C-alpha cells in the first residue's frame, strides 16, 4: 500500500507526510518529481515523520522529470517510478493521440532510466477507464518496452494489468522448453547458438526466456 502525497513544494506535502501515512503503509507515491533536491526533501520528511524505511515511487510526468529520469530514479530514497503521459504532453504543449507516438520517446527514456537504476517502472494511465481494449494494447506495448506494470485509475483495470504482465501458461511452457534445449546443448558441448523451429537462439534470447519463467513464478 503506497500513499499518494501532494507534490514537493505544494502547501500540503509536509502535512501529508507528517500526518497522512497510516501504519502498514509500504511507501509513498510522489508526483511531479523534477529535481534532486525534491527527493532529498522527501527523504528528510520521511525521516522526520518516523518513516525512514518507507519506499518512494517517483512520478516522472513533465519535461524536466523525463530529462532527469536517470538521476532521479537512481536517488537512494526511490524504490520505483512511473511515467505520466497526460501531464507530460500538457507540459510539452503537445497533443494526446490514441497512437501514443507523442510519448514514445519519453516512455522509452523513463523505462531505460529504471533499468539503469535497477528499479521497476510503471507505465502511463489510460484515462478512458472503460476502454479495456486500449488498456490491453498499451499494457502489451509497455511490457514490450520493459515496464514492470501499469498505473491503474479504476478497479476494472487491475485484473487487465495483472493479465498483461503475467506470462500465460503457453508462454511459460515455450520459454521453459527453450531453456531446456539450450542447456542440453551446452551440456553436450554444442552450446552458444542453437536452432529452434527455424529461429537462431543464443544467450540474449535465453535470458529473455528465463525472465518469462521468473516473472510467472
C-alpha positions, 0 to 999 in steps of 0.5 A, a space after each residue: 500500500 503506497 500513499 499518494 502525497 501532494 507534490 514537493 513544494 505544494 502547501 500540503 506535502 509536509 502535512 501529508 507526510 507528517 500526518 497522512 501515512 497510516 501504519 502498514 503503509 509500504 511507501 509513498 507515491 510522489 508526483 511531479 518529481 523534477 529535481 534532486 533536491 525534491 527527493 532529498 526533501 522527501 527523504 528528510 520528511 520521511 525521516 522526520 515523520 518516523 518513516 525512514 524505511 518507507 519506499 518512494 515511487 517517483 512520478 516522472 510526468 513533465 519535461 524536466 522529470 523525463 530529462 532527469 529520469 536517470 538521476 532521479 530514479 537512481 536517488 537512494 530514497 526511490 524504490 520505483 517510478 512511473 511515467 505520466 503521459 497526460 501531464 507530460 504532453 500538457 507540459 510539452 504543449 503537445 497533443 494526446 493521440 490514441 497512437 501514443 507516438 507523442 510519448 514514445 520517446 519519453 516512455 522509452 527514456 523513463 523505462 531505460 532510466 529504471 533499468 539503469 537504476 535497477 528499479 521497476 517502472 510503471 507505465 502511463 494511465 489510460 484515462 478512458 477507464 472503460 476502454 479495456 481494449 486500449 488498456 490491453 494494447 498499451 499494457 502489451 506495448 509497455 511490457 514490450 518496452 520493459 515496464 514492470 506494470 501499469 498505473 491503474 485509475 479504476 478497479 476494472 483495470 487491475 485484473 487487465 494489468 495483472 493479465 498483461 504482465 503475467 506470462 500465460 501458461 503457453 508462454 511459460 511452457 515455450 520459454 521453459 522448453 527453450 531453456 531446456 534445449 539450450 542447456 542440453 546443448 551446452 551440456 553436450 558441448 554444442 552450446 552458444 547458438 542453437 536452432 529452434 523451429 527455424 529461429 537462431 537462439 543464443 544467450 540474449 534470447 535465453 535470458 529473455 526466456 528465463 525472465 518469462 519463467 521468473 516473472 510467472 513464478 
